[in-house]
Amino acid sequence: MKDPIVEDVRKYRKEHTQKFKGKLSEICAGLRRIQENSGHRIVRLAPRKKDRAVQTTAQRRGRGR
């Protein structure tokens, strides 16, 4: 079963990617312009501090730092 909302999102994403010839930096810049011109308030949060309790798989196996 195809979801019409998902199909619309995929269609828009494909069109947007083709517009910028697949160049990621230009795609992102285009999305930022759309966001800035939307008129909505943009919230920028400070980066989260790395939690030392979180370990990678390699660390748990004794191969990491």
mmCIF file of the N, C-alpha and C atoms, coordinates in Angstrom:
data_MODEL
# 
_entry.id   MODEL 
# 
loop_
_atom_site.group_PDB 
_atom_site.id 
_atom_site.type_symbol 
_atom_site.label_atom_id 
_atom_site.label_alt_id 
_atom_site.label_comp_id 
_atom_site.label_asym_id 
_atom_site.label_entity_id 
_atom_site.label_seq_id 
_atom_site.pdbx_PDB_ins_code 
_atom_site.Cartn_x 
_atom_site.Cartn_y 
_atom_site.Cartn_z 
_atom_site.occupancy 
_atom_site.B_iso_or_equiv 
_atom_site.pdbx_formal_charge 
_atom_site.auth_seq_id 
_atom_site.auth_comp_id 
_atom_site.auth_asym_id 
_atom_site.auth_atom_id 
_atom_site.pdbx_PDB_model_num 
ATOM 1   N N  . MET A 1 1  ? 0.838  -1.177 0.000  1.00 0.00 ? 1  MET A N  1 
ATOM 2   C CA . MET A 1 1  ? 0.000  0.000  0.000  1.00 0.00 ? 1  MET A CA 1 
ATOM 3   C C  . MET A 1 1  ? 0.888  1.248  0.000  1.00 0.00 ? 1  MET A C  1 
ATOM 4   N N  . LYS A 1 2  ? 0.634  2.137  -0.929 1.00 0.00 ? 2  LYS A N  1 
ATOM 5   C CA . LYS A 1 2  ? 1.412  3.370  -1.014 1.00 0.00 ? 2  LYS A CA 1 
ATOM 6   C C  . LYS A 1 2  ? 0.708  4.481  -0.245 1.00 0.00 ? 2  LYS A C  1 
ATOM 7   N N  . ASP A 1 3  ? 1.494  5.196  0.516  1.00 0.00 ? 3  ASP A N  1 
ATOM 8   C CA . ASP A 1 3  ? 0.981  6.319  1.299  1.00 0.00 ? 3  ASP A CA 1 
ATOM 9   C C  . ASP A 1 3  ? 1.113  7.577  0.440  1.00 0.00 ? 3  ASP A C  1 
ATOM 10  N N  . PRO A 1 4  ? 0.008  8.282  0.161  1.00 0.00 ? 4  PRO A N  1 
ATOM 11  C CA . PRO A 1 4  ? 0.086  9.450  -0.711 1.00 0.00 ? 4  PRO A CA 1 
ATOM 12  C C  . PRO A 1 4  ? 0.964  10.568 -0.148 1.00 0.00 ? 4  PRO A C  1 
ATOM 13  N N  . ILE A 1 5  ? 1.036  10.694 1.163  1.00 0.00 ? 5  ILE A N  1 
ATOM 14  C CA . ILE A 1 5  ? 1.885  11.731 1.758  1.00 0.00 ? 5  ILE A CA 1 
ATOM 15  C C  . ILE A 1 5  ? 3.352  11.399 1.528  1.00 0.00 ? 5  ILE A C  1 
ATOM 16  N N  . VAL A 1 6  ? 3.703  10.129 1.744  1.00 0.00 ? 6  VAL A N  1 
ATOM 17  C CA . VAL A 1 6  ? 5.086  9.700  1.521  1.00 0.00 ? 6  VAL A CA 1 
ATOM 18  C C  . VAL A 1 6  ? 5.451  9.881  0.048  1.00 0.00 ? 6  VAL A C  1 
ATOM 19  N N  . GLU A 1 7  ? 4.546  9.537  -0.836 1.00 0.00 ? 7  GLU A N  1 
ATOM 20  C CA . GLU A 1 7  ? 4.802  9.695  -2.275 1.00 0.00 ? 7  GLU A CA 1 
ATOM 21  C C  . GLU A 1 7  ? 5.021  11.161 -2.638 1.00 0.00 ? 7  GLU A C  1 
ATOM 22  N N  . ASP A 1 8  ? 4.230  12.073 -2.041 1.00 0.00 ? 8  ASP A N  1 
ATOM 23  C CA . ASP A 1 8  ? 4.415  13.501 -2.302 1.00 0.00 ? 8  ASP A CA 1 
ATOM 24  C C  . ASP A 1 8  ? 5.780  13.975 -1.810 1.00 0.00 ? 8  ASP A C  1 
ATOM 25  N N  . VAL A 1 9  ? 6.179  13.524 -0.629 1.00 0.00 ? 9  VAL A N  1 
ATOM 26  C CA . VAL A 1 9  ? 7.480  13.915 -0.078 1.00 0.00 ? 9  VAL A CA 1 
ATOM 27  C C  . VAL A 1 9  ? 8.599  13.420 -0.995 1.00 0.00 ? 9  VAL A C  1 
ATOM 28  N N  . ARG A 1 10 ? 8.504  12.180 -1.433 1.00 0.00 ? 10 ARG A N  1 
ATOM 29  C CA . ARG A 1 10 ? 9.532  11.620 -2.324 1.00 0.00 ? 10 ARG A CA 1 
ATOM 30  C C  . ARG A 1 10 ? 9.601  12.377 -3.650 1.00 0.00 ? 10 ARG A C  1 
ATOM 31  N N  . LYS A 1 11 ? 8.429  12.733 -4.176 1.00 0.00 ? 11 LYS A N  1 
ATOM 32  C CA . LYS A 1 11 ? 8.374  13.481 -5.437 1.00 0.00 ? 11 LYS A CA 1 
ATOM 33  C C  . LYS A 1 11 ? 9.061  14.843 -5.271 1.00 0.00 ? 11 LYS A C  1 
ATOM 34  N N  . TYR A 1 12 ? 8.714  15.551 -4.187 1.00 0.00 ? 12 TYR A N  1 
ATOM 35  C CA . TYR A 1 12 ? 9.309  16.865 -3.941 1.00 0.00 ? 12 TYR A CA 1 
ATOM 36  C C  . TYR A 1 12 ? 10.818 16.745 -3.739 1.00 0.00 ? 12 TYR A C  1 
ATOM 37  N N  . ARG A 1 13 ? 11.252 15.740 -2.977 1.00 0.00 ? 13 ARG A N  1 
ATOM 38  C CA . ARG A 1 13 ? 12.674 15.542 -2.720 1.00 0.00 ? 13 ARG A CA 1 
ATOM 39  C C  . ARG A 1 13 ? 13.427 15.269 -4.032 1.00 0.00 ? 13 ARG A C  1 
ATOM 40  N N  . LYS A 1 14 ? 12.847 14.455 -4.891 1.00 0.00 ? 14 LYS A N  1 
ATOM 41  C CA . LYS A 1 14 ? 13.482 14.143 -6.171 1.00 0.00 ? 14 LYS A CA 1 
ATOM 42  C C  . LYS A 1 14 ? 13.591 15.396 -7.046 1.00 0.00 ? 14 LYS A C  1 
ATOM 43  N N  . GLU A 1 15 ? 12.511 16.177 -7.106 1.00 0.00 ? 15 GLU A N  1 
ATOM 44  C CA . GLU A 1 15 ? 12.524 17.414 -7.894 1.00 0.00 ? 15 GLU A CA 1 
ATOM 45  C C  . GLU A 1 15 ? 13.563 18.396 -7.350 1.00 0.00 ? 15 GLU A C  1 
ATOM 46  N N  . HIS A 1 16 ? 13.634 18.512 -6.031 1.00 0.00 ? 16 HIS A N  1 
ATOM 47  C CA . HIS A 1 16 ? 14.581 19.426 -5.411 1.00 0.00 ? 16 HIS A CA 1 
ATOM 48  C C  . HIS A 1 16 ? 16.019 18.986 -5.693 1.00 0.00 ? 16 HIS A C  1 
ATOM 49  N N  . THR A 1 17 ? 16.268 17.684 -5.613 1.00 0.00 ? 17 THR A N  1 
ATOM 50  C CA . THR A 1 17 ? 17.602 17.142 -5.883 1.00 0.00 ? 17 THR A CA 1 
ATOM 51  C C  . THR A 1 17 ? 17.994 17.392 -7.330 1.00 0.00 ? 17 THR A C  1 
ATOM 52  N N  . GLN A 1 18 ? 17.076 17.177 -8.257 1.00 0.00 ? 18 GLN A N  1 
ATOM 53  C CA . GLN A 1 18 ? 17.360 17.405 -9.673 1.00 0.00 ? 18 GLN A CA 1 
ATOM 54  C C  . GLN A 1 18 ? 17.615 18.881 -9.967 1.00 0.00 ? 18 GLN A C  1 
ATOM 55  N N  . LYS A 1 19 ? 16.899 19.753 -9.276 1.00 0.00 ? 19 LYS A N  1 
ATOM 56  C CA . LYS A 1 19 ? 17.074 21.197 -9.461 1.00 0.00 ? 19 LYS A CA 1 
ATOM 57  C C  . LYS A 1 19 ? 18.513 21.622 -9.190 1.00 0.00 ? 19 LYS A C  1 
ATOM 58  N N  . PHE A 1 20 ? 19.155 20.979 -8.205 1.00 0.00 ? 20 PHE A N  1 
ATOM 59  C CA . PHE A 1 20 ? 20.525 21.323 -7.831 1.00 0.00 ? 20 PHE A CA 1 
ATOM 60  C C  . PHE A 1 20 ? 21.540 20.300 -8.321 1.00 0.00 ? 20 PHE A C  1 
ATOM 61  N N  . LYS A 1 21 ? 21.108 19.461 -9.277 1.00 0.00 ? 21 LYS A N  1 
ATOM 62  C CA . LYS A 1 21 ? 21.974 18.460 -9.917 1.00 0.00 ? 21 LYS A CA 1 
ATOM 63  C C  . LYS A 1 21 ? 22.670 17.550 -8.910 1.00 0.00 ? 21 LYS A C  1 
ATOM 64  N N  . GLY A 1 22 ? 21.995 17.279 -7.798 1.00 0.00 ? 22 GLY A N  1 
ATOM 65  C CA . GLY A 1 22 ? 22.500 16.337 -6.813 1.00 0.00 ? 22 GLY A CA 1 
ATOM 66  C C  . GLY A 1 22 ? 23.636 16.844 -5.944 1.00 0.00 ? 22 GLY A C  1 
ATOM 67  N N  . LYS A 1 23 ? 23.977 18.125 -6.044 1.00 0.00 ? 23 LYS A N  1 
ATOM 68  C CA . LYS A 1 23 ? 25.075 18.680 -5.238 1.00 0.00 ? 23 LYS A CA 1 
ATOM 69  C C  . LYS A 1 23 ? 24.553 18.987 -3.834 1.00 0.00 ? 23 LYS A C  1 
ATOM 70  N N  . LEU A 1 24 ? 25.042 18.208 -2.856 1.00 0.00 ? 24 LEU A N  1 
ATOM 71  C CA . LEU A 1 24 ? 24.517 18.281 -1.505 1.00 0.00 ? 24 LEU A CA 1 
ATOM 72  C C  . LEU A 1 24 ? 24.615 19.675 -0.896 1.00 0.00 ? 24 LEU A C  1 
ATOM 73  N N  . SER A 1 25 ? 25.734 20.355 -1.093 1.00 0.00 ? 25 SER A N  1 
ATOM 74  C CA . SER A 1 25 ? 25.889 21.687 -0.500 1.00 0.00 ? 25 SER A CA 1 
ATOM 75  C C  . SER A 1 25 ? 24.844 22.658 -1.064 1.00 0.00 ? 25 SER A C  1 
ATOM 76  N N  . GLU A 1 26 ? 24.549 22.540 -2.346 1.00 0.00 ? 26 GLU A N  1 
ATOM 77  C CA . GLU A 1 26 ? 23.550 23.423 -2.957 1.00 0.00 ? 26 GLU A CA 1 
ATOM 78  C C  . GLU A 1 26 ? 22.137 23.035 -2.540 1.00 0.00 ? 26 GLU A C  1 
ATOM 79  N N  . ILE A 1 27 ? 21.892 21.730 -2.393 1.00 0.00 ? 27 ILE A N  1 
ATOM 80  C CA . ILE A 1 27 ? 20.583 21.265 -1.923 1.00 0.00 ? 27 ILE A CA 1 
ATOM 81  C C  . ILE A 1 27 ? 20.316 21.831 -0.533 1.00 0.00 ? 27 ILE A C  1 
ATOM 82  N N  . CYS A 1 28 ? 21.308 21.723 0.359  1.00 0.00 ? 28 CYS A N  1 
ATOM 83  C CA . CYS A 1 28 ? 21.150 22.227 1.731  1.00 0.00 ? 28 CYS A CA 1 
ATOM 84  C C  . CYS A 1 28 ? 20.963 23.738 1.751  1.00 0.00 ? 28 CYS A C  1 
ATOM 85  N N  . ALA A 1 29 ? 21.719 24.449 0.920  1.00 0.00 ? 29 ALA A N  1 
ATOM 86  C CA . ALA A 1 29 ? 21.578 25.906 0.854  1.00 0.00 ? 29 ALA A CA 1 
ATOM 87  C C  . ALA A 1 29 ? 20.170 26.279 0.375  1.00 0.00 ? 29 ALA A C  1 
ATOM 88  N N  . GLY A 1 30 ? 19.659 25.537 -0.584 1.00 0.00 ? 30 GLY A N  1 
ATOM 89  C CA . GLY A 1 30 ? 18.310 25.784 -1.073 1.00 0.00 ? 30 GLY A CA 1 
ATOM 90  C C  . GLY A 1 30 ? 17.263 25.558 0.005  1.00 0.00 ? 30 GLY A C  1 
ATOM 91  N N  . LEU A 1 31 ? 17.444 24.492 0.781  1.00 0.00 ? 31 LEU A N  1 
ATOM 92  C CA . LEU A 1 31 ? 16.510 24.220 1.878  1.00 0.00 ? 31 LEU A CA 1 
ATOM 93  C C  . LEU A 1 31 ? 16.588 25.291 2.951  1.00 0.00 ? 31 LEU A C  1 
ATOM 94  N N  . ARG A 1 32 ? 17.805 25.800 3.221  1.00 0.00 ? 32 ARG A N  1 
ATOM 95  C CA . ARG A 1 32 ? 17.948 26.874 4.199  1.00 0.00 ? 32 ARG A CA 1 
ATOM 96  C C  . ARG A 1 32 ? 17.224 28.134 3.725  1.00 0.00 ? 32 ARG A C  1 
ATOM 97  N N  . ARG A 1 33 ? 17.335 28.434 2.432  1.00 0.00 ? 33 ARG A N  1 
ATOM 98  C CA . ARG A 1 33 ? 16.637 29.611 1.882  1.00 0.00 ? 33 ARG A CA 1 
ATOM 99  C C  . ARG A 1 33 ? 15.124 29.460 2.038  1.00 0.00 ? 33 ARG A C  1 
ATOM 100 N N  . ILE A 1 34 ? 14.619 28.271 1.744  1.00 0.00 ? 34 ILE A N  1 
ATOM 101 C CA . ILE A 1 34 ? 13.182 28.022 1.901  1.00 0.00 ? 34 ILE A CA 1 
ATOM 102 C C  . ILE A 1 34 ? 12.774 28.236 3.357  1.00 0.00 ? 34 ILE A C  1 
ATOM 103 N N  . GLN A 1 35 ? 13.591 27.717 4.273  1.00 0.00 ? 35 GLN A N  1 
ATOM 104 C CA . GLN A 1 35 ? 13.297 27.853 5.700  1.00 0.00 ? 35 GLN A CA 1 
ATOM 105 C C  . GLN A 1 35 ? 13.299 29.321 6.117  1.00 0.00 ? 35 GLN A C  1 
ATOM 106 N N  . GLU A 1 36 ? 14.306 30.075 5.686  1.00 0.00 ? 36 GLU A N  1 
ATOM 107 C CA . GLU A 1 36 ? 14.412 31.486 6.060  1.00 0.00 ? 36 GLU A CA 1 
ATOM 108 C C  . GLU A 1 36 ? 13.265 32.309 5.492  1.00 0.00 ? 36 GLU A C  1 
ATOM 109 N N  . ASN A 1 37 ? 12.810 31.962 4.291  1.00 0.00 ? 37 ASN A N  1 
ATOM 110 C CA . ASN A 1 37 ? 11.743 32.714 3.638  1.00 0.00 ? 37 ASN A CA 1 
ATOM 111 C C  . ASN A 1 37 ? 10.346 32.267 4.068  1.00 0.00 ? 37 ASN A C  1 
ATOM 112 N N  . SER A 1 38 ? 10.277 31.243 4.906  1.00 0.00 ? 38 SER A N  1 
ATOM 113 C CA . SER A 1 38 ? 8.972  30.687 5.295  1.00 0.00 ? 38 SER A CA 1 
ATOM 114 C C  . SER A 1 38 ? 8.186  31.623 6.219  1.00 0.00 ? 38 SER A C  1 
ATOM 115 N N  . GLY A 1 39 ? 8.905  32.494 6.928  1.00 0.00 ? 39 GLY A N  1 
ATOM 116 C CA . GLY A 1 39 ? 8.226  33.367 7.866  1.00 0.00 ? 39 GLY A CA 1 
ATOM 117 C C  . GLY A 1 39 ? 8.031  32.744 9.242  1.00 0.00 ? 39 GLY A C  1 
ATOM 118 N N  . HIS A 1 40 ? 8.432  31.487 9.390  1.00 0.00 ? 40 HIS A N  1 
ATOM 119 C CA . HIS A 1 40 ? 8.322  30.811 10.685 1.00 0.00 ? 40 HIS A CA 1 
ATOM 120 C C  . HIS A 1 40 ? 9.543  31.126 11.537 1.00 0.00 ? 40 HIS A C  1 
ATOM 121 N N  . ARG A 1 41 ? 9.350  31.115 12.815 1.00 0.00 ? 41 ARG A N  1 
ATOM 122 C CA . ARG A 1 41 ? 10.446 31.345 13.752 1.00 0.00 ? 41 ARG A CA 1 
ATOM 123 C C  . ARG A 1 41 ? 11.385 30.141 13.713 1.00 0.00 ? 41 ARG A C  1 
ATOM 124 N N  . ILE A 1 42 ? 12.664 30.403 13.573 1.00 0.00 ? 42 ILE A N  1 
ATOM 125 C CA . ILE A 1 42 ? 13.663 29.345 13.514 1.00 0.00 ? 42 ILE A CA 1 
ATOM 126 C C  . ILE A 1 42 ? 14.350 29.262 14.873 1.00 0.00 ? 42 ILE A C  1 
ATOM 127 N N  . VAL A 1 43 ? 14.363 28.074 15.444 1.00 0.00 ? 43 VAL A N  1 
ATOM 128 C CA . VAL A 1 43 ? 14.979 27.857 16.754 1.00 0.00 ? 43 VAL A CA 1 
ATOM 129 C C  . VAL A 1 43 ? 16.291 27.125 16.546 1.00 0.00 ? 43 VAL A C  1 
ATOM 130 N N  . ARG A 1 44 ? 17.351 27.686 17.086 1.00 0.00 ? 44 ARG A N  1 
ATOM 131 C CA . ARG A 1 44 ? 18.658 27.031 17.016 1.00 0.00 ? 44 ARG A CA 1 
ATOM 132 C C  . ARG A 1 44 ? 19.088 26.700 18.438 1.00 0.00 ? 44 ARG A C  1 
ATOM 133 N N  . LEU A 1 45 ? 19.256 25.435 18.717 1.00 0.00 ? 45 LEU A N  1 
ATOM 134 C CA . LEU A 1 45 ? 19.648 24.987 20.037 1.00 0.00 ? 45 LEU A CA 1 
ATOM 135 C C  . LEU A 1 45 ? 21.159 24.805 20.104 1.00 0.00 ? 45 LEU A C  1 
ATOM 136 N N  . ALA A 1 46 ? 21.710 24.992 21.285 1.00 0.00 ? 46 ALA A N  1 
ATOM 137 C CA . ALA A 1 46 ? 23.140 24.750 21.481 1.00 0.00 ? 46 ALA A CA 1 
ATOM 138 C C  . ALA A 1 46 ? 23.408 23.251 21.321 1.00 0.00 ? 46 ALA A C  1 
ATOM 139 N N  . PRO A 1 47 ? 24.581 22.896 20.820 1.00 0.00 ? 47 PRO A N  1 
ATOM 140 C CA . PRO A 1 47 ? 24.899 21.469 20.670 1.00 0.00 ? 47 PRO A CA 1 
ATOM 141 C C  . PRO A 1 47 ? 24.883 20.780 22.030 1.00 0.00 ? 47 PRO A C  1 
ATOM 142 N N  . ARG A 1 48 ? 24.484 19.526 22.025 1.00 0.00 ? 48 ARG A N  1 
ATOM 143 C CA . ARG A 1 48 ? 24.477 18.748 23.257 1.00 0.00 ? 48 ARG A CA 1 
ATOM 144 C C  . ARG A 1 48 ? 25.896 18.343 23.607 1.00 0.00 ? 48 ARG A C  1 
ATOM 145 N N  . LYS A 1 49 ? 26.178 18.302 24.879 1.00 0.00 ? 49 LYS A N  1 
ATOM 146 C CA . LYS A 1 49 ? 27.486 17.842 25.321 1.00 0.00 ? 49 LYS A CA 1 
ATOM 147 C C  . LYS A 1 49 ? 27.524 16.324 25.217 1.00 0.00 ? 49 LYS A C  1 
ATOM 148 N N  . LYS A 1 50 ? 28.676 15.807 24.849 1.00 0.00 ? 50 LYS A N  1 
ATOM 149 C CA . LYS A 1 50 ? 28.841 14.376 24.693 1.00 0.00 ? 50 LYS A CA 1 
ATOM 150 C C  . LYS A 1 50 ? 28.693 13.698 26.055 1.00 0.00 ? 50 LYS A C  1 
ATOM 151 N N  . ASP A 1 51 ? 27.853 12.692 26.096 1.00 0.00 ? 51 ASP A N  1 
ATOM 152 C CA . ASP A 1 51 ? 27.628 11.937 27.318 1.00 0.00 ? 51 ASP A CA 1 
ATOM 153 C C  . ASP A 1 51 ? 28.696 10.852 27.419 1.00 0.00 ? 51 ASP A C  1 
ATOM 154 N N  . ARG A 1 52 ? 29.513 10.949 28.440 1.00 0.00 ? 52 ARG A N  1 
ATOM 155 C CA . ARG A 1 52 ? 30.606 9.989  28.596 1.00 0.00 ? 52 ARG A CA 1 
ATOM 156 C C  . ARG A 1 52 ? 30.107 8.583  28.901 1.00 0.00 ? 52 ARG A C  1 
ATOM 157 N N  . ALA A 1 53 ? 28.875 8.443  29.334 1.00 0.00 ? 53 ALA A N  1 
ATOM 158 C CA . ALA A 1 53 ? 28.343 7.124  29.660 1.00 0.00 ? 53 ALA A CA 1 
ATOM 159 C C  . ALA A 1 53 ? 28.012 6.317  28.410 1.00 0.00 ? 53 ALA A C  1 
ATOM 160 N N  . VAL A 1 54 ? 27.858 6.992  27.278 1.00 0.00 ? 54 VAL A N  1 
ATOM 161 C CA . VAL A 1 54 ? 27.527 6.305  26.033 1.00 0.00 ? 54 VAL A CA 1 
ATOM 162 C C  . VAL A 1 54 ? 28.805 5.765  25.415 1.00 0.00 ? 54 VAL A C  1 
ATOM 163 N N  . GLN A 1 55 ? 28.797 4.486  25.102 1.00 0.00 ? 55 GLN A N  1 
ATOM 164 C CA . GLN A 1 55 ? 29.967 3.849  24.516 1.00 0.00 ? 55 GLN A CA 1 
ATOM 165 C C  . GLN A 1 55 ? 29.623 3.327  23.134 1.00 0.00 ? 55 GLN A C  1 
ATOM 166 N N  . THR A 1 56 ? 30.637 3.309  22.270 1.00 0.00 ? 56 THR A N  1 
ATOM 167 C CA . THR A 1 56 ? 30.453 2.713  20.957 1.00 0.00 ? 56 THR A CA 1 
ATOM 168 C C  . THR A 1 56 ? 30.559 1.207  21.093 1.00 0.00 ? 56 THR A C  1 
ATOM 169 N N  . THR A 1 57 ? 30.152 0.495  20.067 1.00 0.00 ? 57 THR A N  1 
ATOM 170 C CA . THR A 1 57 ? 30.258 -0.967 20.082 1.00 0.00 ? 57 THR A CA 1 
ATOM 171 C C  . THR A 1 57 ? 31.708 -1.388 20.249 1.00 0.00 ? 57 THR A C  1 
ATOM 172 N N  . ALA A 1 58 ? 32.636 -0.711 19.562 1.00 0.00 ? 58 ALA A N  1 
ATOM 173 C CA . ALA A 1 58 ? 34.054 -1.052 19.665 1.00 0.00 ? 58 ALA A CA 1 
ATOM 174 C C  . ALA A 1 58 ? 34.559 -0.856 21.087 1.00 0.00 ? 58 ALA A C  1 
ATOM 175 N N  . GLN A 1 59 ? 34.093 0.194  21.752 1.00 0.00 ? 59 GLN A N  1 
ATOM 176 C CA . GLN A 1 59 ? 34.517 0.444  23.125 1.00 0.00 ? 59 GLN A CA 1 
ATOM 177 C C  . GLN A 1 59 ? 34.008 -0.652 24.053 1.00 0.00 ? 59 GLN A C  1 
ATOM 178 N N  . ARG A 1 60 ? 32.769 -1.099 23.841 1.00 0.00 ? 60 ARG A N  1 
ATOM 179 C CA . ARG A 1 60 ? 32.217 -2.160 24.683 1.00 0.00 ? 60 ARG A CA 1 
ATOM 180 C C  . ARG A 1 60 ? 32.968 -3.464 24.478 1.00 0.00 ? 60 ARG A C  1 
ATOM 181 N N  . ARG A 1 61 ? 33.515 -3.649 23.303 1.00 0.00 ? 61 ARG A N  1 
ATOM 182 C CA . ARG A 1 61 ? 34.258 -4.883 23.009 1.00 0.00 ? 61 ARG A CA 1 
ATOM 183 C C  . ARG A 1 61 ? 35.729 -4.768 23.372 1.00 0.00 ? 61 ARG A C  1 
ATOM 184 N N  . GLY A 1 62 ? 36.110 -3.627 23.934 1.00 0.00 ? 62 GLY A N  1 
ATOM 185 C CA . GLY A 1 62 ? 37.484 -3.463 24.393 1.00 0.00 ? 62 GLY A CA 1 
ATOM 186 C C  . GLY A 1 62 ? 38.467 -3.028 23.326 1.00 0.00 ? 62 GLY A C  1 
ATOM 187 N N  . ARG A 1 63 ? 37.951 -2.583 22.171 1.00 0.00 ? 63 ARG A N  1 
ATOM 188 C CA . ARG A 1 63 ? 38.828 -2.166 21.082 1.00 0.00 ? 63 ARG A CA 1 
ATOM 189 C C  . ARG A 1 63 ? 38.868 -0.661 20.907 1.00 0.00 ? 63 ARG A C  1 
ATOM 190 N N  . GLY A 1 64 ? 38.089 0.043  21.670 1.00 0.00 ? 64 GLY A N  1 
ATOM 191 C CA . GLY A 1 64 ? 38.020 1.498  21.531 1.00 0.00 ? 64 GLY A CA 1 
ATOM 192 C C  . GLY A 1 64 ? 38.772 2.198  22.645 1.00 0.00 ? 64 GLY A C  1 
ATOM 193 N N  . ARG A 1 65 ? 38.689 3.505  22.652 1.00 0.00 ? 65 ARG A N  1 
ATOM 194 C CA . ARG A 1 65 ? 39.351 4.315  23.677 1.00 0.00 ? 65 ARG A CA 1 
ATOM 195 C C  . ARG A 1 65 ? 38.612 4.304  24.974 1.00 0.00 ? 65 ARG A C  1 
# 
